[in-house]
């Protein structure tokens, strides 16, 4: 099987970095991307500015591949998604050339001639990657190894607090968005709701708060499942990513200024039509009414369907790779505490299969590009037989200054490593009526 290629699923930041490492080590690699250009998912949030700086957004092997062409790595600043694509990801895909194939959707991966149940001769068989192109033509590619870097972008979590769409959520799809908005001017004078407590939700709230300042009558309500808004503000001076810290500071300011109403302990149970607007009911019976639009930004989850005929080991709670789940559990850790990132931890029961990037984190938040670059460096070293390099941990992550969510969910405790509680935590909400 050594004559077969390594197939990499997804031409995003980690998939392209994996191909760069494979190229550097003399391994034949093929990258399969369902979009019509590199980093298609990143381009969809191209209007969002990253809180990682340029030096944290480029991979070492990728830089070595690009530099002979005259490209130079940006050394400062915080790019938007579009600038990341234009300044690094698209040139990297160009340097990889025909190794990257576009408009190819991977529909499944298996062992040749063996379904999941069959033990006999399993490891001696190559992987077979089932694909379909933009014209619907199906094909199969044999591979010595498969690196799944397909991400989670296509699988946003619903607004419903129990993990399924809330009652009426599907029927109200025209009034609910699951991505960070760009131009929000259409909502001037309207009541807009954001559901979620992560960085995406914070970005959306800040964009809408700017609209509320410009357009009288615009109302912004932020619904949080936890009983406190503490974690929304981040780790402050304890956060080693200054732009991420600044995001929390800005969120605190708009809340304290009264531009945004925060409702804590609100777990969405139902969306109900109100003649073109929505009423949102929580599990405890409270309601937010007269809502023109909802941005449900509650995270993402992996799609394991394309791996159904392979033997994989995912954590039952996070749907993350089992070998790293204990390190990234948001009930316990901040992303600065993660150490397990290498081929050994990412290995699956199906020898030669690796899940990397955001998909390796499953439903856990706080994935950083730095983590993905270290993952693929170690995995490719392992595939090349350089086990000493594969075992070496070269990752140093910036601390967040706050645990992701350890402590009581209902009480809103923020964990052992949280920053001191701010003086303003709980803000009332005008549009809430308790039913």
PEWO-V981507 format. One record per backbone hydrogen bond with DSSP energy under -1.0 kcal/mol. NH is the residue of the N-H (numbers start at 1). CO is the residue of the C=O. Records with the same first field share a line. If there is no record, write none. Layout:
BEGIN
NH: CO ; CO
END
This chain:
BEGIN
4: 1
6: 28
7: 145
8: 30
9: 147
10: 32
16: 12
17: 13
18: 14
19: 15
20: 16
21: 17
22: 18
23: 19
24: 20
25: 21
26: 23
27: 22
30: 6
31: 99
32: 8
33: 101
39: 11
43: 39
45: 42
46: 43
48: 45
50: 79
54: 77
56: 53
57: 54
63: 59
64: 60
65: 61
66: 62
67: 63
69: 66
70: 67
71: 66
81: 48
82: 46
84: 80
85: 81
86: 82
87: 83
88: 84
89: 84
90: 85
92: 88
93: 89
94: 90
95: 91
96: 92
99: 96
100: 97
101: 31
103: 35
104: 33
105: 132
107: 130
108: 130
109: 306
110: 128
112: 126
114: 111
122: 119
125: 122
127: 143
128: 110
129: 141
130: 108
131: 139
132: 105
133: 137
136: 133
139: 131
141: 129
143: 127
144: 5
146: 352
147: 7
148: 354
149: 9
155: 152
157: 299
161: 268
163: 160
167: 269
169: 166
172: 168
173: 170
175: 172
176: 173
177: 294
187: 184
188: 185
190: 187
192: 219
193: 293
194: 221
195: 295
196: 223
202: 198
203: 199
204: 200
205: 201
206: 202
207: 203
208: 204
209: 205
210: 206
211: 207
212: 208
213: 209
214: 210
215: 211
218: 215
219: 190
221: 192
222: 261
223: 194
224: 263
227: 409
233: 230
234: 231
238: 235
239: 236
240: 399
245: 241
246: 242
247: 243
248: 244
249: 245
250: 246
251: 247
252: 248
253: 249
254: 250
255: 251
256: 252
257: 253
258: 255
259: 254
260: 254
261: 220
263: 222
265: 226
266: 224
269: 281
270: 281
271: 167
272: 279
274: 277
278: 291
279: 272
280: 288
281: 270
282: 286
283: 267
285: 282
287: 433
288: 280
289: 431
291: 278
292: 191
293: 191
294: 175
295: 193
296: 177
297: 195
301: 155
307: 304
308: 305
310: 307
315: 320
319: 315
321: 360
322: 313
324: 321
328: 324
332: 329
333: 329
337: 334
338: 335
346: 342
347: 343
348: 353
350: 311
351: 349
353: 350
354: 146
356: 148
360: 357
362: 359
363: 318
364: 361
372: 368
373: 369
374: 370
375: 371
376: 372
377: 373
378: 374
379: 375
380: 376
381: 377
382: 378
383: 379
384: 380
385: 382
386: 381
387: 385
390: 386
391: 387
404: 333
412: 408
413: 408
418: 415
432: 429
433: 287
435: 285
END
